[in-house]
Amino acid sequence: MSRTYDKSVALSGLTLEIPKGEFVALLGPSGCGKSTALNCLAGLIPLTAGSIHLDDRRIDTIPPEKREFGMVFQNYALFPHLTIRENISFGLKIKKIEKKEILNRVNKALELVQLREHAEKSPHELSGGQQQRVAIARAIVIEPEVVLMDEPLSNLDAKLRIEMRGEIKKLHKELGLTTIYVTHDQEEALSMADRLVVLHSGKVQQIGTPQEVYLNPTNSFVADFMGYRNLLSMEVSKQLNSGSIEVSLASLKLVSTNFGSANNLKKVKVAIRPDNLELSTSGENLIQGRVIAAEYQGREYALEVEVDSNTNLIVRTVTATQVGSNISLSVPANRVLVFPDNND
Amino acid sequence: MALETKHSLKHYFADRGVDRVLVLIIPALTMMLVFFVYPSIYGIFLSFHPINHSGFLGNYKSFFHDTYMRRTIFNTFRIALPVSIINISAALPVAVYVRKYVKRTRPINTLLVIPMSLGTVLIAEGLYAYLNPSGWLNQTLMDVGIISQPLRLLQNFWGVIISLVISGFPFAFLLMLSYASSINPSLELAASTLGANSRQVFRFITFPLLAPGLAITFCLNFVLAFSVFPSAELLGNPSGDSHVLAIAAADAVTQKFDYSMASTISIISAFFELFVIASVFLLRSKLYSGSTAGTKG
């Protein structure tokens, strides 16, 4: 599946097979092509290359209204002139389904999203979270082959977002609907999806389960996006025994056993998660440093530690630490991820 | 204590939008009073004082007893209603189409603003040259052989209709375009993912959301067409089927020097305009009238 605009490539060569009932998240920063991919699937944007098949049927050539995809829009796109009930029954009415059945199915959908008592209200009388649930009910009541969700939670506040995450997951489990979910929020994607597709500037970076993507990102971009806050440009300084290399940057030297194909390169990117760095005086990769900033984050502290004149590391720890104190850090060699430097 | 009351009074007014900025409405208010409110009231007063002293309602009685005068009401409606209907029913689909498929609307807008800025008199002059029996249109049609006799498009009903469509359509289109543009396109996309084809999307989503704008555009067009004067005078048949209320009022002044009767005709004209506007808005109130921008985030 590809889509280009004049000269810019919005999406190139996305190939993906989704089994029935799977929850797939398209993940990436804004402008990475994830919404383009979703709109292409929905038929709202034509493809410039490639094809889309549903079972054995080719569907990229048919208009959106015939694809039987339910779509949840970022701004919900509820019809302001219709009541909640009319909004949800819209798709069924278009399909000319019997009145009695429409009533039943809409009531069931309202029940499912817990909006029964709001059925006769107008969309603008509901809160953001409620509107979001209406949008979801409207998309699933037509029993679509595939549900497409375009950042459905990005307009909600943090608390509601977490609540809705659970509800969407629950709905997905209950109804077994194949779902394609677009988001820029890695936490959202990790917690909801069966499989993640990480996109960057229109290209697929990695496809895998949440665990695979989180623990073993395939490149420095995915690592950065998955919360590897410490991303250092280093050099491979030594080939140690089989399965480990030493990377260095000025006085900082680290041993890594997680380097993929990067051992033959000179310039590399090294990624370490803040929570893999431990305050410890023993263990692998001991690093000495001075705390230059400490940020209290409730459950833990985020420390900025100067380990070399130009190199700072972000560390997450539950231990209260004073700014200015000298500390010792350690990180397991298999959690020091070494990638080819993309800027070559 | 005194300070507190002063403050709370200030808050009381501020709460109701009363503050010093309100001074800015004085010039507009003065204009309204001097050029609209006072003349209107004076006109109403005048209409009840006929110059022939035939009593309080004398002018109104003589207007409605005179079949020629009564016909002006019909003549005006016969022009204003079809013109408004033609204009909005042409403007609506074009505006919806332009909003959906045309990215650069500026050339279109410029093209359409020109007839609006020319003024009805100039349009009438232009049309006179264009539509008369030896004008371009008839000459071309006869040369090509489509017609053998020149079409009679002047000094009758059609001349007035054509000129009002030319001056009224751009106005209707630009208004409708701005109403159409305010509809969030994702509403239509949502409808199409729910299985609605483009006709159904228009019928169930776009049209209902445009209805309020449609009502306002219709009313403004109707009012403009209802008070038609220059085109009726220049392109129509001002003593026959385009003897509209505006011409009748003007005649009362210029031929009979009867300001009182002219006022009466104006009041009658205003009454019918308001009647139509009220009916349109009554009809509209039965339809959706809220925001078209989609729901809030």
Interface residues (C-beta under 8 A of the other chain):
Chain A: A42 G43 L44 P63 P64 E65 K66 R67 E68 F69 G70 M71 F73 N75 Y76 A77 L78 F79 P80 H81 F90 G91 I94 K95 S122 P123 H124 G128 Q131 R138 A139 I142 L148 N155
Chain B: N184 S186 L187 L189 A190 A191 S192 T193 L194 G195 A196 N197 Q200 F204 I205 P208 L209 L287 Y288 G290 S291 T292 A293 G294 T295 K296 G297
